[in-house]
Amino acid sequence: MASGVVEAADFVGAVLVKKGTPRTWHAAPRLGIGHDGEVSSEDLENYETEAELALYREYRDVVGLFRYVVETERRFYLCNKVDLQVRSVGADIYFEVTMADAWVWDVYRSARLVRNVRVVTFKDVNIEELDHDDAMPDIRQLRGGR
């Protein structure tokens, strides 16, 4: 394990979470794994729901720190600086997006704050400047105060 090689058999039913250096991996808390190494679908669904809720809460806490929202086909970013360049190679057109001081919406990523991001894509890119008066409301407001 010190070499960074992880055998799948060592983590049957566990979720790996990256911690510390890129070569150090730790198993996430066990998800109600039975003696046969199986994880119930309910336990897995609860784990995923809790992870998504934690990500939403983190988003709600940091959205006020950023100026732009950038959405690509693969990711959603918050950032303070963004540059979009339209490039072409022959008849093909693609987009090159560079961002600085970014936060990445990715439930499986342990470090979501990124100093610099570069995305190259043939797909649509959406960039919006945030108006912090229109920041995402607290979920309790959406549910009527419950």
Secondary structure, 3 states (H helix, E strand, C coil): CCCCCCCHHHHCCCCEEECCCCCCEEECCCCCCCCCCCCCHHHHHHHHHHHHHHHHHHHHHHHHHCCEEEECCCCEEEEEEEEEEEEEECCEEEEEEEEEEEEEECCCCCCCEEEEEEEEECCCCEEEECCHHHCCCCHHHHCCCC
